[in-house]
Each structure stands twice: as structure tokens, then as C-alpha cells.
Amino acid sequence: MVFKAGCPECRGRFELTAPALRLVIGGSDRTTFYSFTCPDCRAAVRKPAGERIVELLTGGGVSTLRLHSTV
């Protein structure tokens, strides 16, 4: 599966495969995001991931890290 993405640094638009992305699911919206390295400028990109994006990325085989709070 391929995912369309854009880089806020160089404004590049491209497609990434699941291995190029990482999804982090935290306890809140602020700690749930996906990240990748821009293939054009090599910038580390981190973007928020809402419920729909989480569904798409997990369904597409993106590596997922779940953060657990110790409250």
C-alpha cells in the first residue's frame, strides 16, 4: 500500500510505502502522530494522526508504537 504525503519544509509531495512511515499512538491527540523522513530534503517530519489516519495507517501495515502511561 502507498500513502500520499507532503513535507512542510521543502513542500515536496510524494508517495511513501508502509516501511517508510512510523505511527505512534499515545494517550491523547497530542501524543498520537505519524512520522517519516522526507525523500527530497531528508527532513524529519512529524504530523498529528487523528482517528481516521490511525485506521488507514494501521490497516496499511505501518509499524506502530503504542505508548502506555503509568498513572
C-alpha positions in Angstrom: 0.0 0.0 0.0 1.2 3.5 -0.8 0.4 6.7 1.2 0.4 10.2 -0.2 2.4 12.7 2.0 3.9 16.1 1.9 6.9 17.8 3.5 6.3 21.1 5.3 10.0 22.0 5.0 10.5 21.7 1.2 6.8 21.5 0.2 7.6 18.3 -1.7 4.7 15.9 -2.5 5.3 12.2 -2.8 4.1 8.7 -2.1 5.5 6.5 0.7 5.2 2.8 1.4 4.4 1.4 4.8 8.0 0.7 5.8 8.9 4.5 5.3 6.3 5.5 8.0 6.1 5.1 11.7 2.9 5.6 13.7 3.0 6.5 17.5 -0.3 6.1 19.4 -0.2 7.9 22.7 -2.8 8.6 25.4 -4.0 11.8 23.8 -4.3 13.6 20.4 -1.1 15.5 21.2 0.9 12.2 21.6 -0.6 10.4 18.6 1.3 11.2 15.4 3.0 9.7 12.4 6.5 10.4 11.2 8.7 9.9 8.2 11.9 11.3 6.6 11.3 13.4 3.5 12.8 11.7 0.5 13.5 15.0 -1.1 15.2 17.1 1.6 15.7 14.5 4.3 13.9 16.5 6.9 12.4 14.6 9.8 8.6 15.1 9.5 6.1 14.6 12.3 2.4 15.1 11.8 -0.7 14.6 14.0 -2.7 11.5 13.4 -6.4 11.6 14.1 -8.6 8.5 14.4 -9.1 8.1 10.6 -5.4 8.4 9.8 -4.6 5.9 12.6 -7.1 3.5 10.9 -5.6 3.9 7.5 -2.0 3.6 8.6 -2.6 0.5 10.8 -4.7 -1.1 8.1 -1.9 -0.4 5.6 0.7 -2.2 7.6 2.6 0.8 9.1 4.8 0.0 12.1 3.0 1.2 15.2 4.4 2.1 18.6 1.8 2.3 21.5 2.8 4.5 24.4 1.4 3.5 27.8 1.0 5.8 30.7 2.0 4.7 34.2 -0.7 6.6 36.1 
